[in-house]
């Protein structure tokens, strides 16, 4: 009996670790190992998976920052466009998400139906949505060109995307449309946590709608907005499928749709410069981590004050 009683505590102690082991193995296999491998590849001359790997130190990084031609030119252009892409998409999602959340927070008939409809783009696979938008932007068969020509804004077919000099803003429109439902749901949860007594007291004091929004809604939503913006920045900085399918035409090289993740993919898997592609990914990760750390420290200082 004493032996049995001694074994039970050991089993209880080991049980949580046994249950967590599969998740830990998957995390190491699909997250930590690729991260470590990518950092290691960035210091080598490897061209593709299975190629001979030679240590070259900071050679790949010097190519990205030295001169204004070749890899350095592409890297600078992709870095600028990554900032433009992320700022425009996340900013647009914030504006549309806040506007949608304010509407869905009001009481009106069919509110549940509209809340459910807003989530459609999140429920559908991103590849399906990207292919749908690719068809909508088609110069000959797309709905966008058809209705613009019907309204007299266009005199003929226009290629909006997938051209070497195509602008980035058509992709930004898609990114805002796909991402604002998540932003609106987060902001809606924050709006519903604001006590109604604050608005009632403000009305008694004579505050109008603009004053209530400025002095009650926005301050109460500050933390939720910062968290939502940080999460969306992480996600949309590294976004890949929309830009590759719509902007790059499924694999064609275009200057206008070149962000750091797209450039890293071209370098590693199209141009057989796996080491250089890994270096681009590492620099992108460092830039994103710096933004997140700065934002988190600024938020912590404001809370402590």
C-alpha positions in Angstrom: 0.0 0.0 0.0 2.9 2.4 0.8 4.5 1.7 -2.6 1.2 2.5 -4.4 0.7 5.7 -2.5 4.2 6.8 -3.4 3.7 6.2 -7.1 0.5 8.3 -7.4 2.1 11.7 -6.7 4.8 11.0 -9.3 2.2 10.1 -11.9 0.2 13.3 -11.1 3.4 15.3 -11.5 4.3 13.8 -14.9 0.8 13.8 -16.3 0.8 17.6 -17.3 4.2 17.2 -19.0 2.9 14.1 -20.9 -0.1 16.1 -22.1 2.0 19.1 -23.1 4.7 17.0 -24.8 2.9 16.6 -28.2 2.3 20.4 -28.4 5.9 21.1 -27.3 7.3 18.7 -30.0 5.2 20.4 -32.7 6.3 23.8 -31.5 10.0 22.8 -31.7 9.5 21.1 -35.0 7.5 23.7 -36.9 8.6 27.0 -35.1 11.9 26.8 -33.3 13.7 24.6 -35.8 12.8 26.7 -38.9 13.7 29.9 -37.0 17.1 28.5 -35.9 17.7 27.0 -39.4 16.8 30.3 -41.1 19.3 32.3 -38.9 22.0 29.7 -39.6 21.3 29.8 -43.4 21.6 33.6 -43.4 25.3 33.3 -42.5 26.0 30.8 -45.3 26.2 30.7 -49.1 23.6 28.0 -49.5 21.6 28.3 -52.7 18.8 25.8 -52.2 17.8 23.0 -49.9 20.4 20.3 -50.1 23.0 22.6 -51.6 26.6 22.8 -50.3 26.6 25.2 -47.4 29.7 27.4 -46.8 30.0 29.8 -43.9 30.4 33.4 -45.2 29.7 35.4 -42.0 27.9 38.7 -42.7 28.3 38.4 -46.5 24.6 38.2 -47.2 23.9 41.1 -44.9 26.6 43.2 -46.6 25.0 42.6 -50.0 21.7 43.9 -48.7 23.1 47.2 -47.3 26.0 47.9 -49.7 25.5 49.9 -52.8 22.3 50.8 -54.6 22.1 48.0 -57.2 21.0 44.4 -57.3 20.0 42.9 -53.9 20.6 46.1 -52.0 18.3 48.1 -54.3 15.5 45.4 -54.1 15.9 45.2 -50.3 15.6 49.0 -49.8 12.5 49.1 -52.1 10.9 46.2 -50.3 11.6 47.6 -46.9 9.9 50.9 -47.8 7.0 49.2 -49.4 6.6 46.9 -46.3 6.2 49.9 -44.1 3.8 51.5 -46.6 1.8 48.3 -46.9 1.5 47.7 -43.2 0.8 51.3 -42.2 -1.9 51.7 -44.9 -3.6 48.3 -44.3 -3.6 48.5 -40.5 -4.6 52.2 -40.5 -7.5 51.5 -42.9 -8.6 48.5 -40.8 -8.6 50.6 -37.7 -10.7 53.3 -39.3 -13.2 50.9 -40.9 -13.2 48.6 -37.8 -13.9 51.5 -35.4 -16.7 52.8 -37.7 -18.2 49.3 -38.0 -17.9 48.6 -34.3 -19.7 51.8 -33.4 -22.6 50.9 -35.7 -22.8 47.3 -34.5 -22.7 48.5 -30.9 -26.0 50.3 -31.4 -29.4 48.6 -30.9 -31.3 48.1 -34.2 -33.4 45.2 -35.7 -31.2 42.5 -37.2 -28.1 43.5 -35.4 -27.1 39.8 -34.9 -27.4 39.1 -38.6 -25.1 42.1 -39.5 -22.6 41.1 -36.8 -22.5 37.6 -38.4 -22.2 38.9 -41.9 -19.2 41.0 -41.0 -17.3 37.9 -40.1 -17.7 36.2 -43.5 -14.3 37.3 -44.8 -12.6 35.8 -41.7 -14.4 32.4 -42.0 -13.4 32.0 -45.7 -10.0 30.7 -46.7 -7.6 33.5 -47.7 -6.6 31.8 -50.9 -10.2 31.7 -52.1 -10.7 35.4 -51.3 -7.4 36.3 -53.1 -8.4 34.4 -56.2 -11.8 36.1 -56.1 -10.2 39.5 -55.9 -7.8 38.6 -58.7 -10.7 37.8 -60.9 -12.4 41.1 -59.9 -9.3 43.0 -60.9 -9.0 41.2 -64.3 -8.8 43.8 -67.1 -11.1 42.0 -69.4 -13.5 39.9 -67.3 -13.4 41.6 -63.9 -16.4 43.3 -62.3 -14.3 46.4 -61.3 -13.3 47.2 -64.9 -16.8 46.4 -66.1 -18.6 48.8 -63.8 -16.0 51.5 -64.1 -16.4 51.4 -67.9 -20.2 51.3 -67.5 -20.0 54.4 -65.4 -17.7 56.2 -67.9 -14.6 56.3 -65.6 -12.6 54.0 -67.9 -12.5 54.0 -71.7 -11.0 50.5 -72.0 -9.6 47.5 -70.1 -7.1 48.5 -67.3 -4.6 46.1 -65.6 -4.7 47.0 -62.0 -2.4 44.3 -60.6 0.2 41.7 -61.6 2.2 44.1 -63.8 5.8 45.0 -63.2 4.9 48.6 -62.4 1.5 48.0 -60.8 0.8 50.1 -57.7 0.4 48.7 -54.2 -2.9 50.4 -53.4 -5.2 47.8 -55.1 -3.7 45.2 -52.7 -4.1 47.6 -49.8 -7.9 47.7 -50.6 -8.0 43.9 -50.4 -6.0 43.8 -47.2 -8.3 46.4 -45.5 -11.4 44.5 -46.6 -10.1 41.2 -45.4 -8.8 42.4 -42.0 -11.2 45.0 -40.8 -13.8 42.4 -39.4 -11.2 41.2 -36.9 -10.4 44.7 -35.9 -14.1 45.6 -35.6 -14.9 42.6 -33.4 -12.0 43.5 -31.0 -13.2 47.1 -30.8 -16.8 46.0 -30.4 -15.8 43.9 -27.3 -14.1 47.0 -25.9 -17.1 49.2 -26.6 -19.4 46.8 -24.8 -17.2 46.9 -21.7 -17.6 50.7 -21.3 -20.1 51.4 -18.5 -23.3 53.1 -19.8 -23.3 55.4 -16.8 -20.4 57.3 -18.2 -22.4 58.3 -21.3 -25.5 59.1 -19.2 -23.5 61.4 -17.0 -21.9 63.1 -20.0 -25.3 63.7 -21.5 -26.5 65.3 -18.3 -23.5 67.5 -18.4 -24.4 68.6 -21.9 -21.7 66.7 -23.9 -22.7 66.1 -27.5 -21.9 63.0 -29.6 -18.5 64.2 -30.7 -17.5 65.1 -27.1 -18.7 61.7 -25.8 -16.7 59.9 -28.5 -13.5 62.0 -27.9 -13.5 62.0 -24.1 -15.2 58.7 -23.2 -15.0 56.2 -26.1 -11.5 56.8 -27.3 -9.8 56.9 -23.9 -11.7 53.7 -22.8 -10.7 51.9 -26.0 -7.1 52.9 -25.8 -5.7 49.6 -24.6 -7.9 47.6 -26.9 -6.9 49.7 -29.9 -3.1 49.3 -29.1 -3.4 45.5 -28.7 -5.4 45.2 -31.9 -3.0 47.4 -33.9 0.0 45.4 -32.6 -1.6 42.1 -33.5 -2.6 43.3 -36.9 0.8 44.8 -37.5 2.5 41.5 -36.8 0.1 39.7 -39.1 0.0 42.0 -42.0 3.7 42.9 -42.1 4.4 39.2 -42.8 1.3 38.7 -45.1 2.2 36.7 -48.1 -0.7 35.0 -49.9 -2.7 38.1 -51.0 0.4 39.9 -52.4 1.7 36.8 -54.1 -1.5 35.6 -55.7 -3.0 39.0 -56.7 0.0 41.4 -56.8 2.6 39.0 -58.2 0.2 37.0 -60.4 1.0 33.8 -58.6 4.7 34.1 -59.0 5.6 36.8 -61.5 8.2 39.4 -60.2 6.6 42.8 -59.9 8.3 45.9 -58.4 5.1 47.4 -57.1 4.0 44.4 -55.1 7.4 43.6 -53.5 7.5 43.6 -49.8 10.2 41.9 -47.6 8.4 38.5 -47.3 7.8 38.5 -51.1 11.4 39.4 -51.8 12.7 36.8 -49.4 10.6 34.2 -51.2 11.9 35.2 -54.6 15.5 35.2 -53.4 15.2 31.8 -51.7 13.0 29.8 -54.0 13.0 31.5 -57.4 16.5 32.8 -57.7 18.2 30.1 -55.6 19.7 32.4 -53.1 18.5 30.7 -49.9 21.1 32.3 -47.7 20.2 35.8 -48.9 16.5 35.1 -48.6 17.1 33.9 -45.0 19.1 37.1 -44.3 16.1 39.2 -45.6 13.8 37.3 -43.3 16.0 37.8 -40.3 16.2 41.6 -41.0 12.5 41.7 -41.4 12.1 39.9 -38.1 14.5 42.2 -36.3 12.6 45.3 -37.6 9.3 44.0 -36.6 10.6 42.9 -33.2 12.0 46.4 -32.7 8.6 48.0 -33.5 6.8 45.7 -31.1 9.3 46.2 -28.2 9.2 50.0 -28.6 5.4 50.0 -28.6 5.2 47.6 -25.6 7.6 49.7 -23.6 5.8 52.9 -24.4 2.5 51.4 -23.3 4.0 50.0 -20.0 5.5 53.5 -19.2 2.1 55.1 -19.8 0.4 52.5 -17.5 3.0 53.0 -14.7 2.6 56.8 -14.9 
